[in-house]
Amino acid sequence: MVHIRWIFMVVTLVLLSACNLRSEPQEAFNATIAPTSQSAPLYSATPSLPPTETTTSTPEVTFTPSAIPTETPTFTPEFSPTPSNTPLPSATLALLTLTPAIAQNAPATYVNPPADFSPNSGWSCDDFPCADDIDGFMQRIRVPAGFALEHVGRFPGQPMQITYGPDGRLYATVLENGTRNGAVYVMNADGTAIAYSPTFVSPLGLAFQPGTDVLYVSARVAPASIGRLWQIQSDGKITYLPMELPCCYSLIDNQPNGLIFGPDGYLYMGVGSLTDHLEPADPRTNDYADLQPNEASILRIQPHTGELSVFASGIRNPYDLTFDSTGQLYATDNGMVEGAGDRVLSIMAGGHYGWPYWGARGCFECPPVPYDLTINDDLLRLPDYTLPRGLVAYTGTQFPANLWDNLFVALWNGTPNGQRIVRIDPRAITDPANFVPEPFVTGLIRPVDIVIAPDGSLVIADYVYGHIWRVRYTGG
């Protein structure tokens, strides 16, 4: 059986393979209609591109970022670095622990209405504005009363995740030229972007180690096998930590995902499952596949040595992670390809979150729950096929005080409940079955990540055109 979600994700890969897309009208993305009943993903008939093969080997790579902003990279370094002969820093080096954020000097409490919805047709490219129609997007994208939208800039490709560096600039993993290859880019103050790294295979998560300018990047070694965690030093030197990570369910899904440093100074990473519902490679010989070490889990990693442990398990595809001001960890999880399982999780150390034992969710092919397994509850089930991607717990002080520690989640997929940023107050979820996340930013095409800017505003990456948007609180 051909899986719905896999086809949809491959189609999206090549939806806009270059940022100077066509001028002809495109099939509707259905981006900003009001929430209705759940539905299957929407499709467009776009041919898929073959994956780029894995690249050749050199001992280590030093890359000097270009000094001139360009729309596309001007270099084509190919590499599969092996560990440097220079050892990683000793485990005796102290990890920088984070001081908890404090909700101080934030604007007074403001009960804002949710964002409304704009028409989903009649724009410069029919169902949405064309790539360079910033005015059109400014009219289409809606935020709640009391907030304002700004265009920040544009990455030359499809951003996967974003983060701010110690220099105050925005960094992103970006897929290039409609392929699964990409690089880390950095955005200048004028909204232009330049390459910061050479090419990786399917780069996704990125995080700066607190107190340093060392950037960690999750990616693959080859298009369909082996995940890896890379270090990029400020001088361009690249090494990887001595570990092989589980990868992959498909060319475009379930690999080493989002990264974040915790208050304890350790690096946390989501890693997807290698199957959809533990289906065996050969059903004639096995009823179920064997779970591999570290798959479908959140890993806790000593960043100096690569020593790792499983922090939480039973999470099919933990895409992104965030800590709130109390040190509570949250994650988004993408469900099975037939829909069930999209959710937001409040993660407890040692907790198991149910995958692949999802018979109660309608997966009759899934294995039964082991008798001695305790399964933690979801924080919130999301509508099927919404594909939650990036999330952040708000710990800035630019927004009103009552939004402190609220979760902002990017719902990526083109369904009636998707293509928007929603706000979730974990403290307000008293009846999860009837709790409805509040639309906070609507009118986006494929929102993929959201972060807090140094000034406390929220910054959003939209995958399709590479646009970056900022939401500020203006009051009243």
Secondary structure, DSSP 8 states (H G I E B T S, - for coil): ---HHHHHHHHHHTTTSSSS--SS-B----TT----S---------------------S-EE----SS--SS-S----------SS----TTS-----------S--------------SSSBTTBSS--TT-HHHHHHH-B--TTEEEEEEEE-SSEEEEEEE-TTS-EEEEEE-TTSSEEEEEEE-TTS-EEE-S--EES---EEE-TTS--EEEEEEEETTEEEEEEEE-TTSEEEE-S--B---SSSSSSSEEEEEE-TTS-EEEEE--SSSSS--S-TTT-SS----TT-SEEEEE-TTT--EEEEEE--S-EEEEEE-TT--EEEEE---TTSTT-EEEEE-TT-B--TT--GGGT-TTS----TT------SEE--TT--EEEEEE---SSS-GGGTT-EEEEE-SSSTT-SEEEEE-GGG-S-GGG---EEEEBS-S-EEEEEE-TTS-EEEEETTT-EEEEEEE---
